[in-house]
Amino acid sequence: MTARKAVGLAALESSGHLSPLAITRRSTGAEDVAIKILYCGICHSDLHSIKNEWKNARYPMIPGHEIAGEVSEVGKKVTRFAAGDRVGVGCMVNSCGSCESCAKGCENHCPAMAFTYNSFDDSGSGTNAVTYGGYSSMVVVKERFVVRFPEAMPLDKGAPLLCAGITVYSPMKHHGLNIPGLHLGVVGLGGLGHMAVKFGKAFGMKVTVISSSPGKKEEALGRLGADAFVVSNNADEMKAAMSTMDGIINTVSANMPIAPLLGLLKPNGKMVMVGLPENSIQLPPFALVATNKTLAGSCMGGMSETQEMLDLAAKHGVTADIEVIRADYVNTAMDRLAKADVRYRFVIDIGNTLQKAITEAADLLTAA
């Protein structure tokens, strides 16, 4: 069980351009699972991170936290997985394991939680090694942070559920927005939004999409099965929908007025923010106080909840709508993602195309 050589697609500075990089993954420890990566989804946070838009980048950076693959080796204390199992890794790869949050299965709230990339993790090394993500050939992760893909769940369409799926599933469950017959509003129809629509319908809810883009109405109602569509900058449509919704999942990261959205909620309704607007929220207290409404936030979910989400998704046929791309297309995909030109998630075919892309890039450098 020696350290492994691996390859990945890394950003070296804030242009965000991704290029091949040779890396070393740690040896497989007693509680570790080594995974051959077959697919990795591209999350919008990957784009923010490689361009250092959140001002916390550590270069070189290999992004990717929607990892799907196959177990290649397990440590001697691993009990839940064996070589050949279909597995996934989401947004985190370690936590302290002993705090109140970890004890409750909320590892995502642990103060010592390590993100899958651009973070620090001391697993097996005794030092704070920077984590590298899933745009790479393989990864070694503690068993606790690995989930099993149900047989009915395809790896490519299931990979985005490890971020986009759990990010909307967790707040829906936590805030009681998973009850049949309730009316759920979904603000934004992108990677997160389309998963919220699908889970809402799987829970038996009435789902209304709220978007500033009228052109998305047909796909919301026809392709994704939403029950209604409201154009957020159409005063008449917003007025007609006032006080009709039990809850709202707000997936938008653009800056937009919050008070009109709260107006769509019934008394005691809840709106949960899962998007990250750049600017601070401006909100008159009256919009909450007058009818006892709640504005909350949510980030990811714990490991047991992530497995629960995958199992429920497989049972109901919930998968992400994806565009599978080759590894050598990743920079073009990032440009398209910045323009919201994807329906709804890019997924890199790591297993079939990463090594070939790296070999071709090396040949081009040699020829030059």
VOGU-3710 file (C-alpha; in Angstrom, 3 decimals, decimal comma):
1> mtarkavgla> 0,000/0,000/0,000  2,376/2,672/-1,238  1,613/6,224/-2,306  0,180/6,395/-5,800  1,035/8,543/-8,748  -2,004/10,247/-10,256  -2,806/12,910/-12,825  -5,296/15,727/-12,786  -6,465/18,925/-14,408  -5,204/21,850/-12,360
11> alessghlsp> -5,524/25,617/-12,281  -2,131/27,187/-11,618  -3,273/30,791/-11,148  -6,371/32,987/-11,206  -7,014/32,807/-14,953  -8,580/29,478/-14,028  -7,155/27,718/-17,080  -6,934/23,995/-16,385  -3,943/21,979/-17,571  -2,472/18,530/-16,803
21> laitrrstga> -0,595/18,078/-13,540  1,088/15,024/-12,032  0,264/14,527/-8,331  0,761/11,937/-5,606  -2,130/10,519/-3,626  -1,486/9,153/-0,147  -1,195/5,421/0,461  -4,355/3,570/1,434  -4,594/3,700/5,223  -6,476/1,279/7,443
31> edvaikilyc> -9,740/3,286/7,216  -9,278/4,464/3,635  -10,957/3,653/0,339  -8,975/4,124/-2,887  -11,212/5,027/-5,829  -10,636/4,998/-9,571  -12,517/8,096/-10,730  -14,777/7,505/-13,727  -16,892/10,686/-13,767  -16,793/14,080/-12,093
41> gichsdlhsi> -19,445/16,769/-12,283  -18,579/20,434/-12,756  -20,148/22,614/-10,065  -20,408/26,394/-10,438  -18,336/26,655/-7,260  -15,474/25,013/-9,196  -15,505/28,005/-11,537  -15,526/30,490/-8,650  -12,687/28,624/-6,970  -10,268/28,249/-9,873
51> knewknaryp> -10,621/31,961/-10,639  -10,088/32,885/-6,967  -13,368/34,782/-6,902  -13,812/33,842/-3,240  -10,249/35,005/-2,430  -9,208/31,729/-0,803  -7,522/29,855/-3,662  -4,512/27,625/-3,059  -2,681/26,888/-6,288  -2,147/24,507/-7,915
61> mipgheiage> -5,818/23,601/-7,545  -7,526/20,481/-8,870  -11,272/21,090/-8,489  -14,175/18,665/-8,456  -16,446/17,428/-5,659  -19,037/15,403/-7,566  -16,978/12,224/-7,878  -18,249/8,870/-9,097  -16,081/5,826/-9,612  -15,079/2,338/-8,622
71> vsevgkkvtr> -13,248/1,073/-5,536  -9,749/-0,148/-6,380  -8,483/-0,930/-2,850  -9,657/-0,734/0,757  -7,816/-0,510/4,066  -7,823/-3,358/6,571  -10,407/-1,700/8,853  -12,871/-0,846/6,075  -16,116/-2,810/6,441  -18,654/-1,186/4,107
81> faagdrvgvg> -16,830/-1,363/0,781  -14,831/-3,784/-1,342  -12,889/-3,609/-4,592  -15,224/-3,152/-7,542  -17,989/-1,332/-5,644  -19,619/1,691/-7,330  -19,076/4,664/-5,045  -19,038/8,434/-4,817  -17,379/11,292/-2,949  -19,033/14,657/-2,452
91> cmvnscgsce> -18,007/18,000/-1,015  -15,997/16,857/2,021  -13,357/14,266/2,810  -12,717/14,612/6,553  -13,969/16,012/9,844  -12,924/15,745/13,480  -15,307/12,851/14,144  -15,807/13,792/17,783  -17,663/17,110/17,988  -21,420/17,466/18,515
101> scakgcenhc> -22,036/17,982/14,801  -20,097/14,849/13,819  -21,910/12,832/16,492  -25,233/13,894/14,965  -24,145/12,948/11,446  -23,754/16,584/10,427  -20,107/16,411/9,401  -20,745/19,379/7,092  -21,068/21,582/10,199  -17,861/20,359/11,855
111> pamaftynsf> -15,401/23,235/12,499  -12,588/20,956/11,289  -14,364/19,725/8,165  -12,042/19,347/5,153  -13,410/20,128/1,697  -12,657/17,753/-1,160  -10,361/20,315/-2,774  -8,638/23,602/-1,926  -8,690/22,655/1,743  -6,387/21,118/4,353
121> ddsgsgtnav> -6,553/17,505/5,459  -4,208/15,597/7,764  -5,589/12,115/6,980  -2,798/9,602/7,196  -0,021/12,170/6,915  0,146/14,023/10,201  0,469/17,247/8,231  -2,066/19,606/6,727  -1,865/18,518/3,104  -3,843/20,509/0,531
131> tyggyssmvv> -6,679/18,456/-0,930  -7,021/17,785/-4,658  -10,452/17,119/-6,160  -12,095/14,898/-8,697  -10,767/16,232/-11,991  -8,171/13,511/-11,532  -7,542/9,842/-12,161  -7,995/8,570/-8,592  -8,500/9,608/-4,993  -8,038/8,130/-1,513
141> vkerfvvrfp> -10,745/8,985/1,030  -11,714/7,888/4,535  -14,519/5,311/4,507  -16,867/7,631/6,416  -16,876/10,081/3,506  -17,623/7,561/0,760  -21,180/6,747/-0,359  -22,487/3,791/-2,316  -24,233/4,226/-5,642  -27,411/2,138/-5,839
151> eampldkgap> -27,459/-0,254/-8,781  -30,289/1,715/-10,400  -28,271/4,949/-10,327  -26,000/5,603/-13,340  -22,636/7,013/-12,328  -22,608/9,864/-14,854  -26,121/11,163/-14,125  -25,710/10,448/-10,434  -22,422/12,273/-9,876  -24,007/15,775/-9,623
161> llcagitvys> -26,317/14,560/-6,874  -23,285/14,512/-4,554  -23,383/18,315/-4,499  -26,421/19,683/-6,343  -28,659/16,889/-5,097  -27,772/16,949/-1,410  -27,633/20,761/-1,361  -31,378/20,951/-2,083  -32,456/17,663/-0,478  -31,048/18,482/2,953
171> pmkhhglnip> -32,922/21,770/3,528  -36,123/20,334/2,075  -35,997/17,522/4,620  -34,784/19,671/7,529  -37,462/22,349/7,061  -40,348/20,001/6,344  -40,514/20,907/2,676  -40,833/17,274/1,650  -44,474/16,617/2,537  -46,912/15,497/-0,185
181> glhlgvvglg> -49,409/18,172/-1,115  -47,372/21,160/0,057  -46,586/23,907/-2,438  -42,850/24,405/-3,078  -41,356/27,352/-4,932  -37,973/26,943/-6,612  -36,104/30,146/-7,455  -33,727/29,623/-10,387  -33,552/26,772/-12,862  -29,923/25,731/-13,057
191> glghmavkfg> -27,886/22,878/-11,615  -29,429/23,229/-8,151  -32,861/24,387/-9,243  -33,597/21,524/-11,582  -32,720/19,054/-8,811  -35,060/20,856/-6,385  -37,887/20,520/-8,919  -37,217/16,802/-9,332  -37,038/16,110/-5,600  -40,144/18,199/-4,981
201> kafgmkvtvi> -42,102/16,090/-7,459  -40,619/12,885/-6,003  -41,959/13,991/-2,608  -45,423/14,502/-4,106  -45,439/18,296/-3,831  -46,852/20,993/-6,056  -43,818/22,762/-7,557  -43,649/26,257/-9,012  -40,489/27,513/-10,704  -39,710/31,212/-10,202
211> ssspgkkeea> -37,322/32,600/-12,799  -36,377/35,862/-14,486  -36,113/33,996/-17,812  -39,506/33,473/-19,511  -37,803/31,215/-22,049  -37,359/28,547/-19,367  -41,090/28,047/-18,876  -41,470/25,280/-21,448  -38,581/23,210/-20,082  -39,708/23,736/-16,474
221> lgrlgadafv> -43,232/22,529/-17,177  -42,597/20,043/-19,967  -39,144/18,630/-19,413  -38,910/18,756/-15,631  -42,565/18,344/-14,673  -43,096/21,517/-12,641  -46,732/22,457/-12,061  -46,445/26,206/-12,605  -44,011/28,919/-13,677  -43,738/32,504/-12,435
231> vsnnademka> -41,634/35,175/-14,127  -40,055/37,027/-11,219  -39,932/40,414/-12,963  -43,556/40,203/-14,128  -45,576/42,157/-11,569  -48,891/40,570/-12,520  -47,582/37,006/-12,254  -45,892/37,719/-8,923  -49,070/39,306/-7,563  -51,164/36,310/-8,615
241> amstmdgiin> -48,786/33,977/-6,754  -48,681/35,994/-3,517  -49,200/34,008/-0,295  -49,579/30,664/-2,094  -46,394/28,758/-1,234  -45,500/26,770/1,867  -41,782/26,994/1,207  -39,186/28,249/-1,242  -35,750/26,903/-2,119  -33,732/29,848/-3,459
251> tvsanmpiap> -30,887/28,540/-5,632  -29,878/31,832/-7,260  -26,411/33,274/-6,707  -27,171/36,530/-8,514  -28,173/39,577/-6,506  -31,959/39,967/-6,454  -34,590/41,499/-4,150  -35,611/39,074/-1,410  -38,732/40,794/-0,042  -40,902/40,116/-3,156
261> llgllkpngk> -40,002/36,424/-2,938  -40,984/36,297/0,727  -44,312/37,750/-0,367  -45,002/34,522/-2,249  -45,018/32,568/1,020  -48,059/31,779/3,099  -47,968/32,886/6,761  -45,373/30,759/8,621  -43,718/29,937/5,292  -39,997/29,326/4,948
271> mvmvglpens> -37,449/30,385/2,346  -34,085/28,619/2,369  -31,063/30,147/0,660  -28,685/27,688/-1,009  -27,245/30,109/-3,567  -24,492/32,561/-2,655  -25,109/36,101/-3,961  -22,030/38,298/-4,019  -23,627/41,202/-2,140  -25,322/41,283/1,260
281> iqlppfalva> -29,066/40,703/1,416  -31,186/43,821/1,906  -34,383/42,895/3,739  -37,001/44,985/5,579  -37,773/43,182/8,871  -41,508/43,678/8,268  -41,300/41,134/5,401  -40,539/38,457/8,009  -42,221/39,696/11,163  -45,681/40,545/9,848
291> tnktlagscm> -46,623/36,980/8,908  -44,108/34,951/10,934  -41,949/33,896/8,010  -38,511/32,302/8,168  -35,413/33,054/6,088  -32,797/30,333/6,485  -29,624/29,054/4,867  -28,266/25,597/4,173  -24,942/24,148/3,029  -24,573/20,576/1,787
301> ggmsetqeml> -25,620/17,747/4,121  -24,151/15,036/6,325  -22,887/11,684/5,101  -25,790/9,496/6,248  -28,195/12,014/4,740  -26,252/11,953/1,459  -26,596/8,170/1,263  -30,288/8,498/2,110  -30,668/11,036/-0,703  -28,989/8,753/-3,243
311> dlaakhgvta> -31,151/5,804/-2,243  -34,365/7,833/-2,503  -33,267/9,312/-5,839  -32,637/5,831/-7,244  -36,042/4,641/-5,995  -37,838/7,510/-7,744  -35,644/7,696/-10,852  -34,252/11,123/-9,934  -31,015/11,912/-11,789  -29,323/15,076/-13,012
321> dieviradyv> -29,780/16,325/-16,561  -26,227/16,349/-17,855  -23,922/16,964/-20,785  -21,029/14,505/-20,692  -17,767/16,021/-21,927  -14,234/14,903/-22,644  -11,414/15,996/-20,372  -9,875/18,098/-23,137  -13,119/20,109/-23,380  -13,052/21,273/-19,756
331> ntamdrlaka> -11,838/24,843/-20,372  -14,505/25,367/-23,030  -17,056/23,972/-20,604  -15,950/26,495/-17,971  -16,442/29,330/-20,455  -19,916/28,036/-21,266  -20,747/27,606/-17,579  -19,880/31,250/-16,961  -22,531/32,104/-19,571  -25,062/29,643/-18,099
341> dvryrfvidi> -24,839/27,686/-21,341  -25,534/24,198/-19,962  -28,666/22,168/-19,213  -27,979/21,565/-16,391  -24,648/20,050/-15,372  -21,421/19,249/-17,190  -19,936/15,874/-16,248  -16,368/14,989/-17,244  -15,813/11,477/-18,553  -12,658/11,003/-16,518
351> gntlqkaite> -12,277/7,272/-17,011  -12,328/7,276/-20,800  -10,755/10,621/-21,686  -8,468/12,055/-18,972  -5,360/10,002/-19,698  -5,759/10,490/-23,448  -6,123/14,255/-23,038  -2,971/14,414/-20,911  -1,016/12,312/-23,384  -2,097/14,508/-26,293
361> aadlltaa> -1,191/17,667/-24,356  2,276/16,236/-23,629  2,752/15,378/-27,315  1,861/18,942/-28,295  4,394/20,373/-25,822  7,058/18,003/-27,148  6,330/18,998/-30,736  6,524/22,669/-29,850
//
